[in-house]
Amino acid sequence: MKKCTIFILIVIVASCFGNIAAQDNDKILNRPYADMRRLHYGFSVGFHNQNLNLTHNGFVTESGEAWFGEVAELSPGFCVNIMADLRLAEHFNLRLSPGMYFGSKTVTFREAQSGKLEKQNLKNSSVVVPLDVKMSGNRYHNIRPYVTAGALAAFDVAKRKDGELLQLSQSDYYLTVGFGLDVYLPFFKFIPEVKFCFGLNDVLKKDRSDLVDDPVKQVFTQSLSKVKSNMVVFTFYFE
């Protein structure tokens, strides 16, 4: 997955320099007044990788078992959003892009001495509400780079099952930073973007009343002091 991320970044950077080189002798501007609109709309599609940062507390059971977890298997998820963009100033915009994120991650627990493994696949279908300040550079012919900073609220609407090894909160909040490139085409703007999302909340549910009759599974929750989530999101906007 790291190789995939690096490859996508290389493609985006290469396309930027390719566009610059190709347009040095091209003075025709596509959509020259697009950035002067007070309010405009669009949509986006993309994919993302979700991860969890597991903090262990060194818990050892009465039988001497100590379990340690990690998210070793990442599966790219799909996302789709609508977008409203408000022009604040020449180089600043406020962007609201609510949508849906669909994804999953697999948590693997390993017992320190015996090496026994337990796995759980955590799936989510989340309603997300990202709010970003977009800070754009100067336009160079038909491209314009930018960076973003903002916040994102996510609410998982997938149904929870009792008896799972871990249960996570259905709401989470992130701080986000990103960068992208406005590419001005004759009829619309095409915008590739990479965003990094850092979870703020401990999303681990510690009260596992559903496991009262199954104390063996409570070990996995008891082995963790907190769980925080993060994401890398690759988005393609059409404005």
N, C-alpha and C positions, 0 to 999 in steps of 0.2 A: 504493500500500500504506500510506503514511503517512496518507492520508485515511481509509482503512478503519480503521486503528488509532485515530485521533482520534474517528471516528464511534462505535466500540464503547465507548470510554471515556465519551463523552458520554451514550450510552444507559444505561450502568451507573450513572453519577452521577445522571442524571435519574430512574432507577427508584428509587434510594435515597431521594431527596427526595420522590418521589411516594408511596412507601410510608410515609414519616414523616408526611407531610401527611394521608394517608388514615387513619392509625391513631391520630391524636390523640384521637379520640373512641371508639376501639375498645379496650377493656381486656381482651378475651379473648386469652389467650396460647395459641398453638399449641405443643404439645410442650414444656411448661414444665420438664420434668426431663431433656430431651435432653442437656444439657451436663454433667449430673452423672454420666453413665456413665463408668466407669473405662476401658473399651475398647469401641470400636464400629467398624463397617466400612462401606464404601461403594464407589462406582465413579465414574469421570469420563470424559467425552468432550470433545474440543475440537479446536483447530487451532493451528498455530504458524507463525512465519516464521523461517527460518534465514538467517544471513548469515555472511560470512567477512571478517575484517580481514587484508588482504594487505600485508605490509611488503616494499618493494622495496629492492634493494641497489645499483642503478645498473649492473648487468651489461651489457656491450656485447660483441657477438660480433665475431669477426675481420672480418666483412664490414660492421661498423658499425651493426648493428641493435640497438635497445634496446626491449624489450617491457615493457609495463605492463598489469597486470590489475586487474579490479574485478568485483564481483558486482552487475550492473546490473539483473538480472531475478530477482525473487523469486516463488516459487510457494508459496502456503499449503499446509502439510502437515496431516495428520490424526494425532491421538493418542488413545489409549484406555488407561486405567489402572484398577487396583484400588487400594483404599485401606484402611489400618488406622490408627486414631487413638487415641493413648494420652493420657489426661488426666493432666497433671503437677501442675497447680494450678488455681485458679479462672480465671485468665486465660492459662494456658499449656498447650499441647498439643504432643505430638510426633507427626508424621504421616509415614508411609511409604507411598509410592504407586508401586510398580513398574508398568511398562507398556511399550507399543510406540509409537514415533514413526516416521511415514512421511513423507518429504519430499524436496525437491530444491532445488538452486540452480544457476544458470548463471554460469560464470566466463567473462568476455570479455577477451581479450588484444588490445591495440592496439600496433602498431609505431610508435614516436614520429615517424619521418620520413615513411614511405610511407603510414601510416594503415591498413595491412593488418590484418585482424581474424582471430582464431582463437577459437572458442568450445568450451566443454565443459560438458555437463550432468552434475552430480554428484548421483546419487540415493542415498538411504540408507534402510535399514530398521533402526532401532536399538532395542535393549532398553535401557530407562532405569530407573534406580533413584534417585528423588528422596527425600531425607530433609530435612524442614523442621521448624523450631520455629514454631508458630503462636501469635501474641500477640494476644489478642482484647480489644476494649473492652467496656464495659458493654452489656448487652442493652437495647434500647429497643423495647418491645412485641415485635414479631415480626421484628426485624432486629438484627444485631450485626456491626459492622465488625471487621476484623482485618488484620494485616500478617504476613508470613512472612519468614524468613531461613533459608538452608540450603545444601545442596550436592546436586549431581546427577552421577551417573556414567552415561555412555552408551557402548554397545558396538554398533557397526554390524555386522550379520550379513549384509549384502548382499555378494555375490561381487564381487571386484575384477577388472578386466580389464587385461591387459598392453597397453602401447602408448598409454595415455591421456596427455593433456598433463600433468595433475597426478594424483598419488595422495596420499590423506590417510590418516592413522592410523585404525584401526578402533576405537580407544578414546579417549574424551575425558572431561574432568572440568570441572565448572562450579561457580561460586558463584552463588547465586540470591537474589533479593529479590522480594517481591510484595505484593499487597494484594487483598482480596476482601470479600465480604459474605455472612454467614449469613442466609438468608431462611427463616423457620420456617413451613412449610406444615402443614396438618392431619395428614398422614401421613408426611412426610419433610422434610429440610432441602434446599433448593436453593441452591447456592453458586456464583455467578460469581466468577472470579478471573483476575487478570492477573499474570504472572510474567516477570521479566527474568533471563536466564541469561547469565553472562559466562564464556567459556572460559578455562581456566588454562594449557593445554598448547599447545605448537607442534605442530600436527597435520600439518605438511608432511613427506612422505617424501622425503628428499634422496637416498637411495641408489636410483638408477633403473637397476638392472642389466638390466631388461627393455628398455631403450632403447639398449643397447650398439650395436646395428646400425642405430639411427635417431637419430643425434646431433642432427638438426635439432629434434626434439621435446624434447631435454634442455634447450634454451634456456629454456623456460618455468619449469622448476624452478630453474635456475641464476639466474634473474632475481629470485627471492624469497629473503629471508633467513628469514622465518617466516610462518606462517598461524595465526591464532586464530579460533575460531568463537564466535558468540553467537546467542541466540534470544529471541524474544518469544512467550510461550505464553498463549493464551486458553483457559481450562478451565471446564467446568461440572460441579461435583460434585453427587452425589446421595447423601445420607447418611440 
